[in-house]
Amino acid sequence: MKNIAVFASGSGSNFAAILEAIKDGKLEANVMLLVCDQPNAYAITRAEEAGIPTFVFRAKDYSSKEDYEQEISAHLKLNQVDLVVLAGYMRLIGSTLLTDFEGRIINIHPSMLPAFPGKDAIGQALASRVKVSGVTVHYVDAGMDTGPIIAQQAVTVEEDETKESLQKKIHEVEHILYPAVISQLLKVEGRAESEKTSIN
């Protein structure tokens, strides 16, 4: 079974959805670690209740992004993490993690990228009066929500849509889509490794 680490900065609702999918047998993975940059985030409580180890840090306690990413990377390697899953992690990933886990970091974003990257994508969508928004799962690169897209699912924006109602609809999609995509990626990686082993 593959090992994943989840990065979060807030309540961790997608983290909870991943744990639920594992419990229900829809996702075969071991969550080895929660990485969180906000010591008061509710995601930490979720991890503790599920018995999952945490690495909690404050960026301001380090002299540079490289310094704290080196420490994160060490924890990930120690836990033999195969896939890094960003779930509401509000920091751009730097060159240290991008190098150490190249092609193995994914993110979920509440819009149909490339539309509305960055913060407050739901607010951006409402301000632009679009009729359709949605959810994107993508690989992470050095840019802001610019990595290759893995999967997307559209969400209709009604005439009387509020930020709260659209957020609820998007969360409902995220909580199904993200575990499904993670499962697919881990299966593909597992098959590739099996083929490699049989060739050798």
SEPA-530064 format. One record per residue (C-alpha): residue in three letters; x, y, z; residue number from 1. Coordinates in nm, 3 decimals. Each point is the difference from the previous one (the first is absolute). Example, Ala and Ser with C-alpha at 12.3 -4.5 7.8 and 13.67 -1.06 7.14 Angstrom:
BEGIN
r = ALA | u = 1.230 | v = -0.450 | w = 0.780 | k = 1 $
r = SER | u = 0.137 | v = 0.344 | w = -0.066 | k = 2 $
END
This chain:
BEGIN
r = MET | u = 0.000 | v = 0.000 | w = 0.000 | k = 1 $
r = LYS | u = 0.127 | v = 0.347 | w = -0.092 | k = 2 $
r = ASN | u = 0.080 | v = 0.272 | w = 0.253 | k = 3 $
r = ILE | u = -0.132 | v = 0.355 | w = -0.026 | k = 4 $
r = ALA | u = 0.050 | v = 0.321 | w = 0.195 | k = 5 $
r = VAL | u = -0.266 | v = 0.270 | w = 0.016 | k = 6 $
r = PHE | u = 0.084 | v = 0.371 | w = 0.025 | k = 7 $
r = ALA | u = -0.269 | v = 0.232 | w = 0.143 | k = 8 $
r = SER | u = -0.027 | v = 0.351 | w = 0.143 | k = 9 $
r = GLY | u = -0.362 | v = 0.015 | w = 0.117 | k = 10 $
r = SER | u = -0.291 | v = -0.217 | w = 0.109 | k = 11 $
r = GLY | u = 0.114 | v = -0.300 | w = -0.204 | k = 12 $
r = SER | u = -0.335 | v = -0.099 | w = -0.153 | k = 13 $
r = ASN | u = 0.173 | v = -0.164 | w = -0.300 | k = 14 $
r = PHE | u = 0.238 | v = -0.172 | w = 0.243 | k = 15 $
r = ALA | u = -0.309 | v = -0.139 | w = 0.179 | k = 16 $
r = ALA | u = -0.147 | v = -0.114 | w = -0.335 | k = 17 $
r = ILE | u = 0.323 | v = -0.187 | w = -0.079 | k = 18 $
r = LEU | u = -0.007 | v = -0.173 | w = 0.340 | k = 19 $
r = GLU | u = -0.368 | v = -0.091 | w = -0.054 | k = 20 $
r = ALA | u = 0.074 | v = -0.146 | w = -0.345 | k = 21 $
r = ILE | u = 0.276 | v = -0.217 | w = 0.152 | k = 22 $
r = LYS | u = -0.236 | v = -0.115 | w = 0.277 | k = 23 $
r = ASP | u = -0.270 | v = -0.085 | w = -0.258 | k = 24 $
r = GLY | u = 0.246 | v = -0.198 | w = -0.214 | k = 25 $
r = LYS | u = -0.024 | v = 0.242 | w = -0.294 | k = 26 $
r = LEU | u = 0.364 | v = 0.105 | w = 0.032 | k = 27 $
r = GLU | u = 0.287 | v = -0.236 | w = 0.077 | k = 28 $
r = ALA | u = 0.269 | v = 0.213 | w = 0.163 | k = 29 $
r = ASN | u = 0.178 | v = 0.062 | w = 0.328 | k = 30 $
r = VAL | u = -0.012 | v = 0.361 | w = 0.119 | k = 31 $
r = MET | u = 0.342 | v = 0.021 | w = 0.162 | k = 32 $
r = LEU | u = 0.010 | v = 0.369 | w = 0.089 | k = 33 $
r = LEU | u = -0.193 | v = 0.326 | w = 0.015 | k = 34 $
r = VAL | u = 0.213 | v = 0.308 | w = -0.070 | k = 35 $
r = CYS | u = -0.152 | v = 0.326 | w = 0.122 | k = 36 $
r = ASP | u = 0.133 | v = 0.356 | w = 0.007 | k = 37 $
r = GLN | u = -0.268 | v = 0.133 | w = 0.238 | k = 38 $
r = PRO | u = 0.034 | v = -0.126 | w = 0.360 | k = 39 $
r = ASN | u = -0.368 | v = 0.075 | w = 0.076 | k = 40 $
r = ALA | u = -0.146 | v = -0.166 | w = -0.312 | k = 41 $
r = TYR | u = -0.283 | v = -0.248 | w = 0.058 | k = 42 $
r = ALA | u = 0.170 | v = -0.241 | w = -0.242 | k = 43 $
r = ILE | u = 0.246 | v = -0.077 | w = 0.282 | k = 44 $
r = THR | u = -0.286 | v = -0.106 | w = 0.228 | k = 45 $
r = ARG | u = -0.134 | v = -0.226 | w = -0.277 | k = 46 $
r = ALA | u = 0.344 | v = -0.162 | w = -0.033 | k = 47 $
r = GLU | u = 0.037 | v = -0.051 | w = 0.374 | k = 48 $
r = GLU | u = -0.346 | v = -0.158 | w = 0.024 | k = 49 $
r = ALA | u = 0.092 | v = -0.237 | w = -0.285 | k = 50 $
r = GLY | u = 0.336 | v = -0.086 | w = 0.157 | k = 51 $
r = ILE | u = 0.198 | v = 0.151 | w = -0.289 | k = 52 $
r = PRO | u = 0.339 | v = 0.161 | w = 0.076 | k = 53 $
r = THR | u = 0.033 | v = 0.372 | w = -0.068 | k = 54 $
r = PHE | u = 0.278 | v = 0.238 | w = -0.091 | k = 55 $
r = VAL | u = -0.114 | v = 0.348 | w = 0.098 | k = 56 $
r = PHE | u = 0.212 | v = 0.306 | w = -0.068 | k = 57 $
r = ARG | u = -0.012 | v = 0.378 | w = -0.033 | k = 58 $
r = ALA | u = 0.181 | v = 0.139 | w = -0.303 | k = 59 $
r = LYS | u = 0.110 | v = 0.306 | w = 0.198 | k = 60 $
r = ASP | u = 0.207 | v = -0.225 | w = 0.230 | k = 61 $
r = TYR | u = 0.231 | v = -0.081 | w = -0.292 | k = 62 $
r = SER | u = 0.244 | v = 0.223 | w = -0.182 | k = 63 $
r = SER | u = -0.120 | v = -0.115 | w = -0.343 | k = 64 $
r = LYS | u = -0.249 | v = -0.218 | w = -0.188 | k = 65 $
r = GLU | u = 0.290 | v = -0.231 | w = -0.086 | k = 66 $
r = ASP | u = 0.069 | v = -0.058 | w = 0.371 | k = 67 $
r = TYR | u = -0.351 | v = -0.112 | w = 0.093 | k = 68 $
r = GLU | u = -0.046 | v = -0.194 | w = -0.323 | k = 69 $
r = GLN | u = 0.320 | v = -0.194 | w = 0.072 | k = 70 $
r = GLU | u = -0.145 | v = -0.098 | w = 0.335 | k = 71 $
r = ILE | u = -0.333 | v = -0.097 | w = -0.158 | k = 72 $
r = SER | u = 0.182 | v = -0.203 | w = -0.265 | k = 73 $
r = ALA | u = 0.193 | v = -0.188 | w = 0.268 | k = 74 $
r = HIS | u = -0.329 | v = -0.096 | w = 0.170 | k = 75 $
r = LEU | u = -0.151 | v = -0.111 | w = -0.331 | k = 76 $
r = LYS | u = 0.300 | v = -0.216 | w = -0.085 | k = 77 $
r = LEU | u = 0.006 | v = -0.148 | w = 0.351 | k = 78 $
r = ASN | u = -0.362 | v = -0.105 | w = -0.050 | k = 79 $
r = GLN | u = 0.073 | v = -0.133 | w = -0.352 | k = 80 $
r = VAL | u = -0.269 | v = 0.222 | w = -0.151 | k = 81 $
r = ASP | u = -0.091 | v = -0.085 | w = -0.360 | k = 82 $
r = LEU | u = -0.242 | v = 0.287 | w = -0.066 | k = 83 $
r = VAL | u = -0.037 | v = 0.347 | w = 0.154 | k = 84 $
r = VAL | u = -0.362 | v = 0.118 | w = 0.009 | k = 85 $
r = LEU | u = -0.067 | v = 0.372 | w = 0.049 | k = 86 $
r = ALA | u = -0.343 | v = 0.052 | w = 0.155 | k = 87 $
r = GLY | u = -0.051 | v = 0.366 | w = 0.078 | k = 88 $
r = TYR | u = 0.371 | v = 0.067 | w = 0.054 | k = 89 $
r = MET | u = 0.036 | v = 0.373 | w = -0.051 | k = 90 $
r = ARG | u = 0.370 | v = 0.023 | w = -0.085 | k = 91 $
r = LEU | u = 0.172 | v = -0.024 | w = -0.335 | k = 92 $
r = ILE | u = 0.220 | v = -0.309 | w = -0.016 | k = 93 $
r = GLY | u = 0.367 | v = 0.091 | w = -0.045 | k = 94 $
r = SER | u = 0.288 | v = -0.150 | w = -0.192 | k = 95 $
r = THR | u = 0.112 | v = -0.232 | w = 0.283 | k = 96 $
r = LEU | u = -0.322 | v = -0.203 | w = 0.009 | k = 97 $
r = LEU | u = -0.056 | v = 0.030 | w = -0.375 | k = 98 $
r = THR | u = 0.342 | v = -0.156 | w = -0.057 | k = 99 $
r = ASP | u = -0.020 | v = -0.267 | w = 0.269 | k = 100 $
r = PHE | u = -0.354 | v = -0.107 | w = -0.099 | k = 101 $
r = GLU | u = -0.006 | v = 0.086 | w = -0.368 | k = 102 $
r = GLY | u = -0.324 | v = -0.111 | w = -0.166 | k = 103 $
r = ARG | u = -0.133 | v = -0.124 | w = 0.334 | k = 104 $
r = ILE | u = -0.175 | v = 0.309 | w = 0.141 | k = 105 $
r = ILE | u = -0.365 | v = 0.068 | w = -0.082 | k = 106 $
r = ASN | u = -0.247 | v = 0.273 | w = 0.097 | k = 107 $
r = ILE | u = -0.375 | v = 0.059 | w = -0.011 | k = 108 $
r = HIS | u = -0.130 | v = 0.344 | w = -0.097 | k = 109 $
r = PRO | u = -0.360 | v = 0.131 | w = 0.015 | k = 110 $
r = SER | u = -0.033 | v = 0.118 | w = -0.362 | k = 111 $
r = MET | u = 0.028 | v = -0.124 | w = -0.356 | k = 112 $
r = LEU | u = 0.364 | v = 0.091 | w = -0.051 | k = 113 $
r = PRO | u = 0.149 | v = 0.192 | w = -0.172 | k = 114 $
r = ALA | u = -0.292 | v = 0.222 | w = 0.106 | k = 115 $
r = PHE | u = 0.026 | v = 0.164 | w = 0.344 | k = 116 $
r = PRO | u = 0.336 | v = -0.121 | w = 0.135 | k = 117 $
r = GLY | u = 0.130 | v = 0.111 | w = 0.341 | k = 118 $
r = LYS | u = -0.195 | v = 0.109 | w = 0.305 | k = 119 $
r = ASP | u = -0.379 | v = 0.032 | w = 0.025 | k = 120 $
r = ALA | u = -0.076 | v = -0.182 | w = -0.325 | k = 121 $
r = ILE | u = -0.367 | v = -0.029 | w = 0.101 | k = 122 $
r = GLY | u = -0.025 | v = 0.376 | w = 0.058 | k = 123 $
r = GLN | u = 0.176 | v = 0.061 | w = -0.331 | k = 124 $
r = ALA | u = -0.250 | v = -0.223 | w = -0.182 | k = 125 $
r = LEU | u = -0.301 | v = 0.177 | w = 0.153 | k = 126 $
r = ALA | u = 0.145 | v = 0.344 | w = -0.075 | k = 127 $
r = SER | u = 0.049 | v = -0.103 | w = -0.363 | k = 128 $
r = ARG | u = -0.362 | v = -0.123 | w = -0.023 | k = 129 $
r = VAL | u = 0.098 | v = -0.327 | w = -0.167 | k = 130 $
r = LYS | u = -0.272 | v = -0.261 | w = -0.046 | k = 131 $
r = VAL | u = 0.237 | v = -0.291 | w = 0.064 | k = 132 $
r = SER | u = 0.281 | v = -0.043 | w = 0.249 | k = 133 $
r = GLY | u = 0.136 | v = -0.322 | w = 0.143 | k = 134 $
r = VAL | u = 0.293 | v = -0.195 | w = 0.141 | k = 135 $
r = THR | u = 0.344 | v = -0.082 | w = -0.141 | k = 136 $
r = VAL | u = 0.257 | v = -0.254 | w = 0.117 | k = 137 $
r = HIS | u = 0.344 | v = 0.074 | w = -0.141 | k = 138 $
r = TYR | u = 0.367 | v = -0.077 | w = 0.039 | k = 139 $
r = VAL | u = 0.193 | v = 0.271 | w = 0.185 | k = 140 $
r = ASP | u = 0.275 | v = 0.202 | w = -0.166 | k = 141 $
r = ALA | u = 0.176 | v = 0.324 | w = 0.096 | k = 142 $
r = GLY | u = -0.293 | v = 0.220 | w = -0.107 | k = 143 $
r = MET | u = -0.329 | v = 0.093 | w = 0.166 | k = 144 $
r = ASP | u = -0.243 | v = -0.278 | w = -0.105 | k = 145 $
r = THR | u = 0.176 | v = -0.040 | w = -0.337 | k = 146 $
r = GLY | u = 0.101 | v = -0.368 | w = 0.003 | k = 147 $
r = PRO | u = -0.134 | v = -0.263 | w = -0.243 | k = 148 $
r = ILE | u = -0.370 | v = -0.077 | w = 0.054 | k = 149 $
r = ILE | u = -0.089 | v = -0.356 | w = 0.107 | k = 150 $
r = ALA | u = -0.380 | v = 0.025 | w = 0.039 | k = 151 $
r = GLN | u = -0.279 | v = 0.258 | w = 0.004 | k = 152 $
r = GLN | u = -0.367 | v = 0.003 | w = 0.087 | k = 153 $
r = ALA | u = -0.240 | v = 0.283 | w = -0.076 | k = 154 $
r = VAL | u = -0.245 | v = 0.159 | w = 0.243 | k = 155 $
r = THR | u = -0.293 | v = 0.213 | w = -0.118 | k = 156 $
r = VAL | u = -0.016 | v = 0.352 | w = 0.143 | k = 157 $
r = GLU | u = -0.364 | v = 0.104 | w = 0.051 | k = 158 $
r = GLU | u = -0.131 | v = 0.355 | w = -0.043 | k = 159 $
r = ASP | u = -0.057 | v = 0.042 | w = 0.375 | k = 160 $
r = GLU | u = 0.320 | v = -0.183 | w = 0.102 | k = 161 $
r = THR | u = 0.173 | v = 0.122 | w = 0.317 | k = 162 $
r = LYS | u = 0.359 | v = -0.059 | w = 0.100 | k = 163 $
r = GLU | u = -0.118 | v = -0.242 | w = 0.271 | k = 164 $
r = SER | u = -0.228 | v = -0.200 | w = -0.231 | k = 165 $
r = LEU | u = 0.262 | v = -0.027 | w = -0.277 | k = 166 $
r = GLN | u = 0.266 | v = -0.098 | w = 0.251 | k = 167 $
r = LYS | u = -0.226 | v = -0.278 | w = 0.132 | k = 168 $
r = LYS | u = -0.061 | v = -0.134 | w = -0.354 | k = 169 $
r = ILE | u = 0.372 | v = 0.012 | w = -0.081 | k = 170 $
r = HIS | u = 0.095 | v = -0.174 | w = 0.325 | k = 171 $
r = GLU | u = -0.246 | v = -0.281 | w = -0.076 | k = 172 $
r = VAL | u = 0.171 | v = -0.056 | w = -0.337 | k = 173 $
r = GLU | u = 0.352 | v = 0.029 | w = 0.148 | k = 174 $
r = HIS | u = -0.070 | v = -0.260 | w = 0.267 | k = 175 $
r = ILE | u = -0.091 | v = -0.260 | w = -0.263 | k = 176 $
r = LEU | u = 0.238 | v = 0.099 | w = -0.281 | k = 177 $
r = TYR | u = 0.324 | v = 0.034 | w = 0.199 | k = 178 $
r = PRO | u = 0.004 | v = -0.346 | w = 0.164 | k = 179 $
r = ALA | u = -0.097 | v = -0.154 | w = -0.338 | k = 180 $
r = VAL | u = 0.288 | v = 0.174 | w = -0.181 | k = 181 $
r = ILE | u = 0.248 | v = -0.093 | w = 0.276 | k = 182 $
r = SER | u = -0.113 | v = -0.361 | w = -0.025 | k = 183 $
r = GLN | u = 0.046 | v = -0.001 | w = -0.378 | k = 184 $
r = LEU | u = 0.348 | v = 0.156 | w = 0.019 | k = 185 $
r = LEU | u = 0.117 | v = -0.251 | w = 0.262 | k = 186 $
r = LYS | u = -0.133 | v = -0.293 | w = -0.205 | k = 187 $
r = VAL | u = 0.179 | v = 0.124 | w = -0.313 | k = 188 $
r = GLU | u = 0.323 | v = 0.043 | w = 0.196 | k = 189 $
r = GLY | u = -0.042 | v = -0.346 | w = 0.152 | k = 190 $
r = ARG | u = -0.049 | v = -0.159 | w = -0.343 | k = 191 $
r = ALA | u = 0.304 | v = 0.181 | w = -0.139 | k = 192 $
r = GLU | u = 0.212 | v = -0.129 | w = 0.287 | k = 193 $
r = SER | u = -0.125 | v = -0.356 | w = -0.052 | k = 194 $
r = GLU | u = 0.087 | v = 0.015 | w = -0.369 | k = 195 $
r = LYS | u = 0.344 | v = 0.139 | w = 0.081 | k = 196 $
r = THR | u = 0.060 | v = -0.282 | w = 0.250 | k = 197 $
r = SER | u = -0.109 | v = -0.268 | w = -0.247 | k = 198 $
r = ILE | u = 0.232 | v = 0.143 | w = -0.268 | k = 199 $
r = ASN | u = 0.294 | v = -0.006 | w = 0.240 | k = 200 $
END
